[in-house]
Amino acid sequence: MRYLSDILNGIPASELQGSPDVEIVSIASDSRKVVPGSLFIAVRGTLVDGHNFIETAIKSGAVAIICEELPAHLTGEVSFIMVADSAVALGLLASNFYDRPSSKLKLVGVTGTNGKTTVATLLYQLFRDLGYKCGLLSTVENQINGEVIPATHTTPDPIELNRLLDDMVAKGCDYCFMEVSSHAVVQHRIDGLTFSGGIFTNITHDHLDYHKTFDNYLKAKKGFFDALPKNAFALTNIDDRNGEVMLQNTKAHKKSYALKSMADYRAKILENQFGGLLLQINNEEVWFKMVGSFNAYNLLAVYAAAMLLDQDKAKVLTSLSKLKGAEGRFDYFISPDKVIGIVDYAHTPDAVQNVLSTIHNIRKGNEKVITIIGCGGDRDKTKRPVMAKVACEWSDKVILTSDNPRSEDPAQIIKDMEAGVGPSQQKKTISITDRREAIKTACHLAAPGDIILLAGKGHEKYQEVKGVRTHFDDKEELIKAFANV
């Protein structure tokens, strides 16, 4: 239990109506989660304005209200606090309510278009293997020292985020590794958190449906580094053309990693095959179970972060050499007929090209590459033709299909993708709306030794059509289709 005055610590309020000494048993930004004794924060969202639910919150037992505009009729039994921006205040309030849990462990954030999940997951696995108690906040799942907690967003809302961090502290965690999405930065979900470090993987075409321009998207990523404290580290991929941009205004300790450029932490790919990677990292040769140049970057970022967190070099490299990364990231297996199946979460043009170029670099030459690919509905439409174009350029056969159409017409999404298929590529392209049928077709087309890439959904265990989610697991469907060929 907390007093309102404690929760308001550090939050500038322009007006206070009522007592600051009221006891608060919970905080909520959703009126449906209000219980007697709650503090309700009225946030203006993109679709719903929390100010419209103040009365509902009071009827449910809210004893204090944070708002940007005082209601016309105030009740003397409820304390009202007016702030300039409720969304900004929410993160600080949540941190205060849970007694600033992020300051009681080492919190490391990972941001970028591609690689966030893999880097965060590898760090979590690495540090647990090194003997630490750790937490993980990722797109695939949240974990507290081995206990799995389902994830609904890349970065949870501030209240859930601080609740999870508080749980990690209570269970003795030394570290937490979390993905930091661009949405989370812009929506102030990470406000109030104390980070010990930040990692930038890369930035490419994505989320322009939300950010509108690439410049806005870049600023969102950069905003995370701008806010890092001076005692934290800021680690960036200097091979990315915007890698240095991330460090321009940060107060944190600046460090870089690269495969191609001069950097604080460097690696060189010596071998790249389906069995794994042989890397030279700062003059040490190590064999890793992961595949592809994009994973070379991921592994190097993890190694560099571990060094910045004062871990032993030999122990880190030994542990990393045993790890396999996140589910649905270049997740490959071989069918009974010797066809290689690869399931990957790649859902941006750059990520698709990374995966296909990796396949191209390690294939022997005669096998066909069959790519099954779709694009999500209610998301950035401009990348749809680009995704199809990239798939066609790097594949022998392409099947355009549904991803998560959401509220859109699946056929229209595929039509948008078809605009990126050139005249010379049309003969090798098939459009099949039903994703399950598309997978079956690819398996029938494949001969022994061929490679099927099933891109876009990776770890997801559902498909969303017309607002309804039904069970759908790409790897499960691909294995099933192989068995029935």
Backbone torsions as a table, in degrees:
resi	resn	phi	psi	omega
1	MET	NA	142.1	-179.3
2	ARG	-130.5	156.6	172.7
3	TYR	-92.1	148.6	-178.5
4	LEU	-56.0	-39.7	-178.4
5	SER	-61.7	-34.6	177.5
6	ASP	-68.9	-41.2	-177.6
7	ILE	-69.1	-27.9	-178.5
8	LEU	-84.3	0.3	-177.2
9	ASN	-57.7	122.4	178.1
10	GLY	84.7	1.7	-178.5
11	ILE	-105.8	115.2	-179.2
12	PRO	-69.9	121.1	179.0
13	ALA	-114.8	133.2	-178.6
14	SER	-84.3	-19.4	-179.5
15	GLU	-159.6	140.4	177.0
16	LEU	-128.4	123.2	176.0
17	GLN	-114.8	117.4	179.8
18	GLY	108.5	-170.7	-174.4
19	SER	-87.3	136.2	175.3
20	PRO	-84.5	-2.9	-174.9
21	ASP	-102.5	13.4	178.8
22	VAL	-69.2	143.1	179.9
23	GLU	-81.3	136.8	-178.9
24	ILE	-115.3	124.5	-179.3
25	VAL	-97.3	-21.9	178.5
26	SER	-159.9	163.9	173.8
27	ILE	-125.8	149.9	-177.0
28	ALA	-152.9	142.0	172.2
29	SER	-109.3	0.1	176.2
30	ASP	-115.8	117.4	-175.2
31	SER	-59.4	-23.9	179.9
32	ARG	-71.5	-16.1	-179.4
33	LYS	-101.4	5.4	179.4
34	VAL	-74.3	136.1	175.1
35	VAL	-127.6	166.1	177.5
36	PRO	-54.0	126.6	-178.6
37	GLY	95.9	7.3	-177.5
38	SER	-81.9	154.1	164.6
39	LEU	-99.7	123.0	180.0
40	PHE	-105.0	128.7	178.6
41	ILE	-105.8	115.0	-179.1
42	ALA	-86.5	103.7	-177.2
43	VAL	-104.5	135.7	175.2
44	ARG	-84.0	106.5	179.7
45	GLY	-92.7	180.0	179.9
46	THR	-71.3	-28.8	-178.2
47	LEU	-113.3	-32.0	-174.7
48	VAL	-130.3	139.2	176.4
49	ASP	-102.9	115.2	-178.1
50	GLY	-60.5	-20.7	179.1
51	HIS	-63.1	-25.0	179.5
52	ASN	-74.2	-8.0	-176.0
53	PHE	-116.3	13.8	179.4
54	ILE	-61.6	-45.5	-179.3
55	GLU	-62.3	-40.5	177.9
56	THR	-62.1	-41.8	-179.8
57	ALA	-63.4	-41.2	179.8
58	ILE	-65.5	-41.1	178.1
59	LYS	-63.0	-28.4	179.6
60	SER	-84.8	-3.1	174.8
61	GLY	114.1	6.8	178.5
62	ALA	-60.4	133.6	-179.4
63	VAL	-106.1	-8.9	177.5
64	ALA	-150.3	147.0	-176.3
65	ILE	-130.0	128.2	169.9
66	ILE	-99.2	128.3	-178.0
67	CYS	-151.7	164.0	177.2
68	GLU	-93.0	-17.6	-178.4
69	GLU	-143.4	124.6	-179.0
70	LEU	-69.7	139.1	177.5
71	PRO	-66.8	160.0	-177.2
72	ALA	-62.4	-37.4	-178.0
73	HIS	-116.0	116.0	179.7
74	LEU	-97.6	144.5	175.1
75	THR	-106.1	133.4	-176.6
76	GLY	-65.5	-16.9	-177.8
77	GLU	-83.5	-10.7	-177.0
78	VAL	-119.2	136.2	176.6
79	SER	-86.6	134.3	178.4
80	PHE	-116.8	131.0	178.5
81	ILE	-122.9	119.9	-179.8
82	MET	-96.3	130.0	179.4
83	VAL	-126.5	163.9	-179.2
84	ALA	-70.8	-38.2	-177.2
85	ASP	-145.4	109.7	-177.3
86	SER	-65.0	-35.0	-179.0
87	ALA	-64.5	-40.6	177.7
88	VAL	-67.0	-42.9	-179.0
89	ALA	-64.3	-33.4	-173.9
90	LEU	-56.1	-46.3	-178.9
91	GLY	-62.3	-42.5	179.4
92	LEU	-68.0	-40.2	178.2
93	LEU	-62.7	-44.4	-179.5
94	ALA	-63.1	-42.5	179.2
95	SER	-63.3	-44.2	179.3
96	ASN	-64.5	-42.0	-178.0
97	PHE	-60.3	-39.8	-179.2
98	TYR	-93.4	14.6	175.3
99	ASP	62.1	46.2	172.8
100	ARG	48.6	62.1	-176.6
101	PRO	-63.6	-30.2	-177.5
102	SER	-66.3	-19.3	178.8
103	SER	-85.0	-6.0	-176.1
104	LYS	-101.7	1.3	172.1
105	LEU	-144.2	176.4	177.1
106	LYS	-93.8	112.2	-178.0
107	LEU	-102.2	121.8	-179.9
108	VAL	-118.4	124.9	-179.9
109	GLY	-102.4	143.0	178.9
110	VAL	-121.6	123.7	179.2
111	THR	-130.5	160.8	-176.5
112	GLY	145.1	169.6	179.7
113	THR	-74.6	-50.8	-177.9
114	ASN	-119.8	148.4	174.0
115	GLY	95.7	-8.8	-177.6
116	LYS	-56.1	-50.5	-175.9
117	THR	-63.8	-44.5	-178.7
118	THR	-63.3	-45.5	-178.6
119	VAL	-64.7	-46.9	-179.9
120	ALA	-62.3	-42.7	-179.2
121	THR	-66.3	-43.5	178.6
122	LEU	-62.4	-40.6	177.9
123	LEU	-62.4	-42.6	178.3
124	TYR	-61.7	-47.9	180.0
125	GLN	-64.4	-42.3	-179.1
126	LEU	-60.4	-51.7	-174.6
127	PHE	-70.2	-29.4	172.8
128	ARG	-67.5	-39.8	178.9
129	ASP	-66.4	-27.9	178.2
130	LEU	-80.9	-2.5	174.3
131	GLY	104.2	6.4	-179.1
132	TYR	-93.9	154.3	169.4
133	LYS	-87.3	130.8	-171.4
134	CYS	-138.5	159.7	172.0
135	GLY	-119.6	153.9	178.4
136	LEU	-133.8	131.3	174.7
137	LEU	-123.5	106.5	-173.6
138	SER	-142.6	171.4	178.3
139	THR	-62.2	-38.6	-176.4
140	VAL	-73.2	-51.2	-179.4
141	GLU	-166.5	160.5	171.3
142	ASN	-101.8	145.0	178.6
143	GLN	-138.7	144.7	172.4
144	ILE	-124.2	97.0	178.5
145	ASN	50.9	47.8	176.4
146	GLY	99.4	-18.5	177.5
147	GLU	-83.4	121.4	-176.0
148	VAL	-87.3	131.3	176.5
149	ILE	-125.0	118.3	-176.7
150	PRO	-53.9	141.5	178.9
151	ALA	-102.7	136.4	177.1
152	THR	-108.7	-24.0	177.6
153	HIS	-134.8	156.3	175.2
154	THR	-56.5	-46.8	174.4
155	THR	-123.7	120.0	-178.6
156	PRO	-62.7	168.6	175.3
157	ASP	-69.1	161.3	-172.4
158	PRO	-56.9	-36.7	-178.1
159	ILE	-69.2	-48.5	178.7
160	GLU	-64.0	-38.9	-179.6
161	LEU	-60.7	-48.4	-179.8
162	ASN	-71.2	-31.1	176.3
163	ARG	-64.4	-43.8	178.6
164	LEU	-64.2	-42.5	178.8
165	LEU	-63.9	-39.0	177.8
166	ASP	-63.8	-38.9	177.6
167	ASP	-64.6	-40.1	178.0
168	MET	-62.2	-43.6	179.0
169	VAL	-61.9	-44.2	-179.4
170	ALA	-61.9	-29.7	-178.7
171	LYS	-95.3	12.3	171.0
172	GLY	82.7	21.0	-179.0
173	CYS	-69.6	138.5	177.2
174	ASP	-90.8	-31.2	-175.5
175	TYR	-135.4	154.6	166.3
176	CYS	-136.7	132.2	178.0
177	PHE	-114.6	126.5	-174.0
178	MET	-137.6	146.0	170.8
179	GLU	-76.7	140.0	176.6
180	VAL	-120.3	106.7	-179.1
181	SER	-81.4	158.6	177.4
182	SER	-63.7	-35.2	177.4
183	HIS	-60.3	-41.7	-177.4
184	ALA	-62.5	-37.4	179.8
185	VAL	-67.5	-50.7	-177.3
186	VAL	-64.7	-36.9	-178.3
187	GLN	-87.7	8.8	174.9
188	HIS	62.2	27.8	-179.9
189	ARG	-71.2	-22.6	-178.7
190	ILE	-102.6	4.8	177.1
191	ASP	-62.0	138.7	179.1
192	GLY	92.1	-8.6	180.0
193	LEU	-87.7	148.2	176.6
194	THR	-106.8	110.7	-179.1
195	PHE	-95.5	139.7	174.4
196	SER	-91.8	-15.1	179.4
197	GLY	-171.3	157.5	176.8
198	GLY	-135.3	141.6	-179.3
199	ILE	-124.9	131.5	175.7
200	PHE	-109.0	125.5	-178.9
201	THR	-91.8	-55.0	-178.8
202	ASN	-177.1	170.3	174.0
203	ILE	-143.4	126.6	178.9
204	THR	-138.9	-172.9	-176.0
205	HIS	-61.9	111.8	176.0
206	ASP	-169.3	156.3	173.0
207	HIS	57.5	25.6	178.9
208	LEU	-73.5	-13.8	172.6
209	ASP	-63.3	-30.9	-179.3
210	TYR	-95.3	-48.8	-174.6
211	HIS	-83.8	-15.6	176.9
212	LYS	74.8	-46.2	179.2
213	THR	-129.6	155.9	178.3
214	PHE	-64.2	-33.7	179.6
215	ASP	-62.6	-40.9	176.9
216	ASN	-64.5	-40.5	179.0
217	TYR	-62.7	-44.4	178.5
218	LEU	-61.9	-43.1	-179.4
219	LYS	-64.4	-34.4	178.7
220	ALA	-63.8	-46.8	177.9
221	LYS	-62.4	-44.3	-178.7
222	LYS	-64.2	-31.8	-179.1
223	GLY	-58.0	-32.8	178.1
224	PHE	-63.3	-44.7	-178.7
225	PHE	-73.3	-34.6	177.7
226	ASP	-59.1	-31.2	-174.9
227	ALA	-91.1	-4.9	-178.6
228	LEU	-65.6	141.1	178.7
229	PRO	-74.4	163.8	-174.7
230	LYS	-68.8	-20.2	179.3
231	ASN	-90.3	3.6	177.5
232	ALA	-93.5	172.4	172.4
233	PHE	-110.9	148.1	175.7
234	ALA	-121.1	109.2	-174.9
235	LEU	-109.0	124.1	-175.4
236	THR	-127.8	150.0	174.4
237	ASN	-80.9	103.7	-174.3
238	ILE	-75.3	-14.2	175.7
239	ASP	-73.6	-22.7	175.7
240	ASP	-75.2	136.4	-174.2
241	ARG	-64.0	-18.7	177.9
242	ASN	-105.9	10.0	-179.3
243	GLY	-59.4	-44.0	-179.2
244	GLU	-70.0	-28.2	179.3
245	VAL	-58.6	-37.6	-178.1
246	MET	-60.5	-27.2	-174.8
247	LEU	-95.4	-3.4	-170.5
248	GLN	-56.6	-44.9	-174.2
249	ASN	-115.9	8.4	-177.5
250	THR	-74.8	146.2	175.7
251	LYS	-90.2	-9.3	-175.5
252	ALA	-73.1	166.3	178.3
253	HIS	-70.1	115.9	-171.8
254	LYS	-85.7	128.0	177.0
255	LYS	-140.7	156.0	-177.3
256	SER	-134.2	158.4	173.7
257	TYR	-138.4	153.1	-176.2
258	ALA	-167.1	158.4	171.1
259	LEU	-103.5	-27.1	-172.6
260	LYS	-112.5	-21.9	-173.3
261	SER	-112.7	167.7	171.5
262	MET	-68.8	131.2	-176.4
263	ALA	-155.8	168.2	178.2
264	ASP	-66.8	-34.3	179.5
265	TYR	-128.2	122.2	-174.8
266	ARG	-125.7	151.9	175.5
267	ALA	-140.9	155.9	176.9
268	LYS	-133.8	133.8	178.2
269	ILE	-82.1	118.8	178.7
270	LEU	-96.6	-37.0	176.3
271	GLU	-144.1	143.5	179.7
272	ASN	-141.5	108.0	-178.9
273	GLN	-145.5	174.1	-178.9
274	PHE	-61.3	-23.4	178.7
275	GLY	-76.5	-19.1	179.2
276	GLY	148.2	-164.2	-176.1
277	LEU	-123.1	138.1	168.5
278	LEU	-107.3	114.2	-177.9
279	LEU	-115.8	148.8	168.0
280	GLN	-105.9	110.8	-179.2
281	ILE	-111.9	114.8	-177.5
282	ASN	43.7	51.9	175.5
283	ASN	74.6	7.7	175.7
284	GLU	-108.3	127.0	176.9
285	GLU	-90.1	125.0	-177.1
286	VAL	-138.5	138.2	176.3
287	TRP	-94.5	128.9	179.8
288	PHE	-116.7	151.1	-178.5
289	LYS	-78.8	-10.9	-177.4
290	MET	-87.9	162.4	-170.3
291	VAL	-124.1	144.2	169.0
292	GLY	99.2	152.5	-179.6
293	SER	-64.2	-33.6	179.0
294	PHE	-63.6	-34.3	176.5
295	ASN	-76.0	-23.8	173.3
296	ALA	-62.5	-41.9	176.2
297	TYR	-63.8	-44.0	-179.1
298	ASN	-61.5	-45.6	-179.9
299	LEU	-64.3	-38.9	179.6
300	LEU	-66.7	-39.8	178.2
301	ALA	-61.8	-41.2	179.6
302	VAL	-66.4	-45.0	177.9
303	TYR	-58.4	-47.2	-177.9
304	ALA	-62.2	-43.5	179.5
305	ALA	-62.8	-40.2	178.7
306	ALA	-63.1	-38.8	177.3
307	MET	-65.6	-39.7	179.6
308	LEU	-70.1	-19.0	176.1
309	LEU	-98.1	18.6	170.7
310	ASP	64.4	38.7	177.4
311	GLN	-94.0	161.5	-178.8
312	ASP	-75.4	127.5	-174.9
313	LYS	-57.9	-49.6	-177.0
314	ALA	-63.6	-42.7	179.6
315	LYS	-65.5	-38.9	-179.9
316	VAL	-64.3	-48.7	-179.0
317	LEU	-65.4	-38.0	178.0
318	THR	-63.7	-44.8	-179.7
319	SER	-67.7	-44.8	-179.7
320	LEU	-60.1	-33.2	-178.0
321	SER	-66.2	-16.0	-178.6
322	LYS	-96.8	-13.2	-170.5
323	LEU	-84.9	156.2	-176.1
324	LYS	-116.6	-6.0	177.2
325	GLY	86.1	-163.7	-173.6
326	ALA	-88.5	152.4	177.9
327	GLU	-62.0	139.7	175.6
328	GLY	77.5	13.4	175.8
329	ARG	-115.2	104.9	-174.5
330	PHE	47.0	50.5	179.9
331	ASP	-85.4	103.5	-173.1
332	TYR	-119.3	154.7	179.0
333	PHE	-155.2	169.0	-177.4
334	ILE	-117.7	131.4	-178.2
335	SER	-76.1	166.6	176.1
336	PRO	-56.7	-27.6	178.6
337	ASP	-91.5	13.4	176.5
338	LYS	68.8	28.7	172.0
339	VAL	-92.9	134.1	179.9
340	ILE	-88.6	123.9	176.6
341	GLY	-107.3	133.1	179.6
342	ILE	-127.4	123.9	175.5
343	VAL	-107.7	127.2	-177.8
344	ASP	-143.6	145.7	-177.4
345	TYR	-76.6	-1.3	-176.3
346	ALA	-47.3	116.8	-178.6
347	HIS	-137.6	20.0	171.8
348	THR	-128.5	156.7	179.2
349	PRO	-54.0	-43.1	-178.2
350	ASP	-66.5	-41.3	-179.5
351	ALA	-65.7	-40.4	178.3
352	VAL	-63.1	-43.9	179.1
353	GLN	-64.6	-38.4	178.4
354	ASN	-59.9	-45.9	-178.2
355	VAL	-67.0	-45.9	-178.1
356	LEU	-68.6	-34.9	177.9
357	SER	-69.4	-33.8	175.4
358	THR	-63.0	-45.8	177.4
359	ILE	-59.9	-44.6	-179.8
360	HIS	-59.5	-39.8	-176.3
361	ASN	-72.4	-24.3	-176.6
362	ILE	-111.5	-3.1	176.2
363	ARG	-72.5	158.5	-175.8
364	LYS	-87.6	-18.3	173.5
365	GLY	128.1	-36.0	-175.4
366	ASN	-96.9	-20.0	-176.5
367	GLU	-74.1	147.8	177.5
368	LYS	-84.9	147.8	172.3
369	VAL	-109.1	117.6	179.6
370	ILE	-110.4	118.3	-177.1
371	THR	-108.8	128.2	174.3
372	ILE	-106.3	123.2	-172.7
373	ILE	-148.3	144.8	175.2
374	GLY	-140.9	-177.4	176.6
375	CYS	-134.3	144.1	-178.3
376	GLY	-71.0	146.0	175.6
377	GLY	-80.4	159.8	-179.9
378	ASP	58.4	30.5	178.7
379	ARG	-132.9	-178.0	-176.9
380	ASP	-50.7	111.4	-177.3
381	LYS	-79.3	-23.0	-174.0
382	THR	-68.4	-22.0	-177.9
383	LYS	-85.5	-8.7	-175.4
384	ARG	-61.3	-53.6	178.3
385	PRO	-64.2	-30.7	-179.8
386	VAL	-68.1	-40.4	178.4
387	MET	-60.3	-46.0	-179.6
388	ALA	-64.9	-40.1	-179.3
389	LYS	-62.2	-46.3	-179.9
390	VAL	-62.8	-44.6	179.9
391	ALA	-59.9	-41.9	-179.7
392	CYS	-67.6	-38.6	-177.8
393	GLU	-66.4	-28.9	-173.2
394	TRP	-110.7	4.9	-176.1
395	SER	-126.4	156.8	175.3
396	ASP	-86.0	-27.3	178.0
397	LYS	-145.5	138.2	-179.7
398	VAL	-128.8	131.7	174.6
399	ILE	-114.9	113.4	177.3
400	LEU	-85.2	128.9	-175.5
401	THR	-147.0	-171.8	179.5
402	SER	-83.2	145.6	171.3
403	ASP	-104.5	-106.3	167.3
404	ASN	-113.3	95.0	-176.3
405	PRO	-63.3	-24.1	-176.8
406	ARG	55.3	-122.8	-176.3
407	SER	-89.0	-5.4	-176.9
408	GLU	-85.8	161.8	175.4
409	ASP	-74.9	118.4	-178.2
410	PRO	-55.7	-37.3	-178.8
411	ALA	-65.0	-35.1	179.7
412	GLN	-71.0	-36.1	177.5
413	ILE	-62.3	-44.1	179.3
414	ILE	-65.0	-37.8	177.8
415	LYS	-62.5	-39.4	176.7
416	ASP	-62.5	-38.0	178.9
417	MET	-68.9	-39.5	-177.9
418	GLU	-60.0	-23.3	178.7
419	ALA	-63.5	-20.2	179.2
420	GLY	-92.0	-0.8	-179.9
421	VAL	-89.3	115.9	-179.0
422	GLY	-72.9	162.6	-178.4
423	PRO	-54.8	-38.9	-177.8
424	SER	-75.0	-12.0	-176.3
425	GLN	-104.6	-5.7	-174.8
426	GLN	-65.0	-32.5	-177.7
427	LYS	-66.9	-26.1	-178.5
428	LYS	-99.2	11.6	-177.6
429	THR	-116.1	133.0	176.1
430	ILE	-123.6	143.0	175.8
431	SER	-113.3	119.9	178.9
432	ILE	-132.6	111.7	-173.8
433	THR	-62.5	-43.4	-177.9
434	ASP	-74.0	117.1	-175.2
435	ARG	-63.9	-38.3	179.5
436	ARG	-62.8	-42.7	178.3
437	GLU	-66.9	-36.1	177.8
438	ALA	-61.9	-41.2	178.9
439	ILE	-65.6	-43.5	178.9
440	LYS	-61.9	-41.4	-179.6
441	THR	-63.1	-43.6	179.4
442	ALA	-60.2	-40.8	-179.6
443	CYS	-66.6	-35.2	177.6
444	HIS	-71.5	-30.9	-179.6
445	LEU	-78.7	-22.4	-173.3
446	ALA	-80.3	139.9	174.6
447	ALA	-107.2	163.3	178.3
448	PRO	-51.2	131.8	-179.5
449	GLY	94.9	-18.9	179.3
450	ASP	-68.4	164.4	-176.9
451	ILE	-123.4	125.6	175.9
452	ILE	-108.2	122.5	173.7
453	LEU	-103.8	121.3	176.4
454	LEU	-108.6	101.1	-169.4
455	ALA	-105.4	153.4	167.7
456	GLY	117.2	-42.9	-173.3
457	LYS	-109.0	-25.7	173.5
458	GLY	52.2	-111.4	-174.7
459	HIS	-77.4	-14.5	-173.3
460	GLU	-59.7	142.5	-178.6
461	LYS	-112.9	24.9	-178.5
462	TYR	-149.8	165.0	168.2
463	GLN	-131.3	132.4	-177.6
464	GLU	-105.9	116.7	179.7
465	VAL	-128.8	125.0	179.7
466	LYS	54.0	39.4	176.7
467	GLY	79.4	-0.6	-179.0
468	VAL	-109.2	127.8	177.8
469	ARG	-97.5	127.6	175.2
470	THR	-122.4	155.0	-177.7
471	HIS	-62.0	129.2	176.1
472	PHE	-158.2	117.2	-177.9
473	ASP	-121.0	112.6	-176.6
474	ASP	-53.9	-46.9	-177.5
475	LYS	-64.9	-42.4	178.8
476	GLU	-60.6	-43.7	-179.1
477	GLU	-67.7	-37.9	-179.2
478	LEU	-68.7	-42.4	177.7
479	ILE	-63.1	-42.2	179.1
480	LYS	-62.8	-42.8	-179.6
481	ALA	-66.5	-39.5	176.2
482	PHE	-59.4	-40.2	-176.6
483	ALA	-68.8	-24.8	-175.8
484	ASN	-101.2	3.8	-180.0
485	VAL	-70.5	NA	NA
